[in-house]
Amino acid sequence: MEPDIASLAAMIADPSRAKMLTALLGGRALTATELALEADITAQTASNHLAKLLEKELLVVRKQGRHKYFQLAGEHIARLLENLMVLSHNITSIKTGPNDPSLKVSRVCYDHMAGEVAVALYDALLKQGFILDNIDHCTLSPAGERFFTSLGADLTTITTKSRPICRPCLDWSERRSHLAGTLGQWILNDALQKGWAERDLVTRAIHFSPRGKRAFFNCYAIL
């Protein structure tokens, strides 16, 4: 059986469903009511859309008590959406990325960091030889293993069979690579746990405090 690309594309192409999927790019689980507000549609319409997205395995649902929470089905769905954003801006305009300046600086891309800061981080890791870039994939070097171990990363824990430890992800706004994979996830979580940055409660933005930004840049030798 051939892949049904047309029906999948049609599923994402609906404006309301596209808004709902984009709202979930931050990695958080949202209720049907919250997604209805994001898409500016009624609760009943949102319920119909969510049923279709679940059927196509673009979303998963988690139940907690009487409530249901919806999430993207995985990083592969987030990557697909980010790539579509890049393509849509290539077609419609030379201007790239979100209109919100804070989202351009730093934002969550499913479970890792994107934006200007993330691209600068990727460049710094390359320059120091901690990661090796092969255009469509990247690898963690022995020097990189020692560096991240010294920062407290348990590489045996973050190395999984289902996901690469590091992967270049084309940044929607910068059009250059930022770091995805389980290592990219660890870096984001580490910065949040150390209090260098915090997630915006409404948008996907990541806000660094002045002290936190200096500490983050010093830690990774970002120029």
C-alpha positions as CSV (number, residue, x, y, z in Angstrom):
1,M,0.0,0.0,0.0
2,E,1.4,3.4,-1.0
3,P,1.7,6.1,1.7
4,D,-1.4,8.4,1.8
5,I,0.4,11.7,1.6
6,A,-2.7,13.6,0.3
7,S,-5.0,12.8,3.2
8,L,-2.2,13.6,5.7
9,A,-1.5,16.9,4.0
10,A,-5.2,17.7,3.9
11,M,-5.4,17.0,7.6
12,I,-2.7,19.5,8.5
13,A,-3.9,22.0,5.9
14,D,-7.1,22.9,7.6
15,P,-6.5,26.3,9.3
16,S,-8.1,25.4,12.6
17,R,-6.3,22.1,12.9
18,A,-3.0,23.9,11.9
19,K,-3.5,26.4,14.7
20,M,-4.1,23.5,17.2
21,L,-1.0,21.6,16.1
22,T,1.1,24.8,16.3
23,A,-0.1,25.5,19.8
24,L,1.2,22.0,20.8
25,L,4.7,22.7,19.4
26,G,5.7,23.9,22.9
27,G,5.6,20.3,24.1
28,R,2.9,21.0,26.7
29,A,-0.3,18.9,26.8
30,L,-3.4,21.0,26.4
31,T,-7.1,20.4,26.9
32,A,-9.8,20.5,24.2
33,T,-11.1,23.8,25.6
34,E,-7.6,25.4,25.5
35,L,-7.1,24.2,21.9
36,A,-10.5,25.5,20.9
37,L,-9.5,28.9,22.3
38,E,-6.2,28.8,20.4
39,A,-8.0,28.0,17.1
40,D,-10.9,30.4,17.9
41,I,-13.5,27.7,17.3
42,T,-16.4,26.2,19.3
43,A,-15.8,23.3,21.7
44,Q,-17.8,20.9,19.5
45,T,-15.8,21.9,16.4
46,A,-12.6,21.4,18.3
47,S,-13.7,17.9,19.4
48,N,-14.4,16.9,15.8
49,H,-10.9,18.2,14.7
50,L,-9.2,16.4,17.6
51,A,-10.9,13.1,16.8
52,K,-9.5,13.3,13.2
53,L,-6.0,14.3,14.4
54,L,-6.0,11.3,16.8
55,E,-7.2,9.0,14.0
56,K,-4.3,10.1,11.8
57,E,-1.9,9.6,14.8
58,L,-0.7,13.2,14.8
59,L,-1.8,13.5,18.4
60,V,-2.0,11.4,21.5
61,V,-4.3,11.8,24.4
62,R,-3.5,11.5,28.1
63,K,-6.2,11.1,30.7
64,Q,-5.8,12.4,34.2
65,G,-8.8,12.1,36.4
66,R,-11.8,13.4,34.5
67,H,-9.7,15.5,32.1
68,K,-8.1,14.7,28.8
69,Y,-4.9,16.3,27.6
70,F,-3.7,16.3,24.0
71,Q,-0.1,16.3,22.9
72,L,1.8,15.9,19.6
73,A,2.5,12.2,18.9
74,G,6.2,12.7,19.1
75,E,9.2,14.7,18.0
76,H,8.8,13.5,14.4
77,I,5.4,15.4,14.2
78,A,7.0,18.5,15.7
79,R,9.8,18.3,13.1
80,L,7.3,17.9,10.3
81,L,5.5,21.1,11.5
82,E,8.7,23.1,11.8
83,N,9.7,22.1,8.3
84,L,6.3,23.1,6.9
85,M,6.7,26.5,8.6
86,V,10.1,26.9,6.8
87,L,8.6,25.9,3.5
88,S,5.5,28.2,3.9
89,H,7.7,31.2,4.6
90,N,10.0,30.4,1.6
91,I,6.9,30.5,-0.6
92,T,5.1,33.5,0.8
93,S,7.7,35.9,2.0
94,I,11.4,36.6,2.4
95,K,10.8,37.5,6.0
96,T,11.3,34.5,8.2
97,G,10.1,33.3,11.6
98,P,7.6,34.6,14.1
99,N,6.4,38.2,14.5
100,D,7.0,38.1,18.3
101,P,10.6,39.2,18.9
102,S,10.9,37.0,22.0
103,L,10.1,33.9,19.9
104,K,12.9,34.8,17.5
105,V,15.4,35.1,20.3
106,S,14.6,31.8,22.1
107,R,11.7,29.4,22.0
108,V,10.7,25.8,22.7
109,C,10.7,23.5,19.7
110,Y,8.8,20.5,21.1
111,D,11.4,19.6,23.8
112,H,14.5,21.5,22.8
113,M,15.6,25.1,22.2
114,A,15.2,27.0,19.0
115,G,15.8,30.6,17.9
116,E,18.9,32.9,17.9
117,V,20.3,31.6,21.1
118,A,20.0,27.9,20.0
119,V,21.7,28.6,16.7
120,A,24.5,30.4,18.5
121,L,24.8,27.4,20.8
122,Y,25.0,25.0,17.9
123,D,27.8,27.1,16.3
124,A,29.7,27.2,19.5
125,L,29.5,23.4,20.0
126,L,30.8,22.9,16.4
127,K,33.6,25.4,16.8
128,Q,34.9,23.6,19.9
129,G,34.6,20.2,18.3
130,F,32.0,18.9,20.7
131,I,29.7,17.9,17.9
132,L,30.5,17.0,14.3
133,D,28.1,18.2,11.6
134,N,27.4,16.1,8.5
135,I,24.7,18.3,7.0
136,D,21.7,16.0,7.6
137,H,23.0,14.5,10.9
138,C,25.5,15.3,13.6
139,T,27.4,13.2,16.1
140,L,28.7,13.8,19.6
141,S,32.5,13.7,19.6
142,P,34.6,12.1,22.4
143,A,35.5,15.6,23.5
144,G,31.8,16.5,23.5
145,E,31.1,13.4,25.7
146,R,33.7,14.5,28.2
147,F,32.4,18.1,28.2
148,F,28.7,17.2,28.8
149,T,29.7,14.6,31.4
150,S,31.5,17.4,33.2
151,L,28.3,19.4,33.2
152,G,26.4,16.6,34.9
153,A,24.8,15.0,31.9
154,D,24.3,11.2,32.3
155,L,24.9,10.1,28.7
156,T,23.9,6.5,29.4
157,T,20.5,7.8,30.5
158,I,19.9,10.3,27.6
159,T,21.1,7.8,25.0
160,T,18.1,5.9,23.7
161,K,17.4,3.5,20.8
162,S,14.3,5.4,19.7
163,R,15.9,8.9,19.3
164,P,19.4,10.1,18.3
165,I,21.4,11.8,21.1
166,C,21.9,14.8,18.8
167,R,20.4,15.9,15.5
168,P,20.6,19.1,13.5
169,C,17.1,20.8,13.2
170,L,16.6,23.5,10.7
171,D,15.6,26.6,12.6
172,W,12.3,28.1,11.3
173,S,13.4,31.7,12.0
174,E,17.2,31.6,11.5
175,R,17.3,29.1,8.6
176,R,20.3,27.5,10.2
177,S,20.7,24.5,12.5
178,H,20.0,24.2,16.1
179,L,20.5,21.1,18.3
180,A,17.6,18.6,18.7
181,G,17.7,15.0,20.0
182,T,17.9,13.9,23.6
183,L,21.0,16.1,24.2
184,G,19.2,19.2,23.0
185,Q,16.4,18.3,25.4
186,W,18.9,17.9,28.2
187,I,20.5,21.3,27.5
188,L,17.1,23.0,27.7
189,N,16.0,21.3,30.9
190,D,19.4,22.0,32.5
191,A,19.1,25.7,31.7
192,L,15.6,25.8,33.2
193,Q,16.6,23.8,36.3
194,K,19.5,26.1,37.0
195,G,17.2,29.1,36.8
196,W,19.1,30.7,33.9
197,A,15.9,30.8,31.9
198,E,12.1,30.2,32.3
199,R,9.4,29.3,29.9
200,D,6.7,31.8,29.1
201,L,3.3,30.8,30.5
202,V,1.4,31.7,27.3
203,T,3.7,31.4,24.3
204,R,6.6,29.1,23.4
205,A,9.2,31.8,24.3
206,I,12.1,31.1,26.6
207,H,13.2,34.1,28.6
208,F,16.8,34.3,29.9
209,S,17.5,36.6,32.8
210,P,20.6,38.9,32.2
211,R,22.5,36.8,34.7
212,G,21.2,33.5,33.3
213,K,22.1,34.5,29.7
214,R,25.7,35.4,30.8
215,A,26.0,32.1,32.6
216,F,24.6,30.1,29.7
217,F,26.9,31.8,27.2
218,N,29.9,31.4,29.4
219,C,29.1,27.7,30.0
220,Y,29.1,26.9,26.3
221,A,31.6,29.5,25.2
222,I,29.1,31.3,23.0
223,L,30.5,34.5,21.4
